[in-house]
Each structure stands twice: as structure tokens, then as C-alpha cells.
Amino acid sequence: MASVADIRTYVYGATYDSWNRVRTMTYPDGEVVTYHYNAAGQVERLTSNKQGRQSVIVDRIGYDKEGHTVYTKLGNGTETTYTYDKQRERLQVMNLTADGQTVMENRYRYDAVDN
């Protein structure tokens, strides 16, 4: 059975811009994550401020003309690229690299009804 001393309250908060997109998220430990958007309104970068220490969570996100994510570069330098089937717009390959070396490569296949 939990005692009164075991009860904790965690406060989470978010702010939004005039387009109702998340601008900042504040976590219980005080970390504030800021969302940065490109001209098309897509998230392109995430930064963090925790106890006055600035860091980059996501350095860059790239999109193709259909709006699919084609690459993501994290603050630690790892990069993920995504390749899509042009006709069905389904993910075919996801490739993760770190320090110029492939760490993981996933290939996807789908049946006739895209399962």
C-alpha cells in the first residue's frame, strides 16, 4: 500500500504557436524542448535547454516533395535516411549511419494490399 510520502506530482507543459503547432514542451525535470519548423510547417529541428545547458536533439529533418521524411540527423551526428517506393509511397529502406559507418539497414517488403 502506498503511503502519503510515496505520492508525487509531475508537471508537464506545452506552448503552441499561432498555427496551433507545438512550440515548446516542458518536462517534469525542467527540460524545455523547442520545436523549429520550416516554411512548409514541418518540424525541422529540436533543441533542448536543461538547467541552462543548451543541446541539439534533432539537428535536421529533410522531406521530399510528398512530405515524407527522407533523412533525420540527430544531435549526436547519427543520420537516418529513408527511401520510398515512388508508386505506392511505402517505405522501402531505412539506413542508420554513425561516424560514416552503416550501423543498421532495414529493408521492407509489402504484399499486394500493402501489409
N, C-alpha and C positions, 0 to 999 in steps of 0.2 A: 504494500500500500504506500502511496506517495504521501510524504509529509508536506507541510506548507513550505518548508525550506527547499523542496525539490521543484517548486513551480517557478518557471522562468518566462519572461515576456520578451519576444523578439520583435523588433520594429523594422519593417521594410517599407520603402517608399519609392515612388516614381514620379517624374515630371514629364510633361508632354509638350510638344511644340504646337504651333497653330494648325498643323495638319493632323494633329492627334497621333503623332508618332512618338514613341518613347524617346525622350531626350536624355534623361539620367535615371539610373536606378541606384538606390542607396540600400546597402545590405546591413544586417544587424551588427556586424563588426565595424561599421563606419565606412567601409569602402564605397566609393561613388564611381560607378561605371558610366561613362558618357558615350552616347551613340552619335556617330557622324554620318551624314547622308550625302549622296551625290546628287547631281541636278535632276536625276530621274526619280529621286526619292528612295533609292535603295541604300541599305546600310553598306558603308564602305570602310569603316574603321571603328574600333572600340578602344577607348583609353580608360585607365583606372587611376584613381587617386585614393591611396590608403595611408592614413596617418601622415599626410603631406608628401608621400612618395609617389611620384608620377611613373606610370608604366604603360606600355602598349600591350593590349591583349590581342587584338587583331590589327595588323598593320595595313592590310589591303584586301579588299574583295573585288574581284572582277566579274563582269557579267557579259553574256553575249547579247545579240540584238533581240532574242526572245525572252530575255530576263533570267536565263539560267545562270547559276554560279559557275564560272569556268576556272577560277582559281581563288584560293584563300592563302594569304601569307600571315602567319601568326607573329606575335611579338618576339618569339624566341628564334625566328628565322625559318622555321619549318614551313613548307609550302605544299598545298594540296591542289592538284589540277583535276578537272572533271571533263570528260569527253562524252558527248551525247550523240545518239543516233539522229541524223538530220530529218528523217521522215517521221519517226514516231516520237521524237523528242524524249527518249528514255535514256537514262544514264547508262553508259557502256563501260567506261573505265574511270577509276578513281586512283590517282597516283600520289603518294606522300613521299616527299623528299626532305632530307635534313643534311645540311653541310654538303649539298650537291650529290648526295647518295640516295638512291631509292630505298626507302625503309619499308614501304608496303605498296603493293599494286593489287587492286581488286578489279576483276572483270565481271560484268553482269550480262546474263542472257535471259530472254523472256520468251514465253510461249506465245501462241497466236493471239491470245487475248490479253497480253501484256502482264501476265503474272510472273 
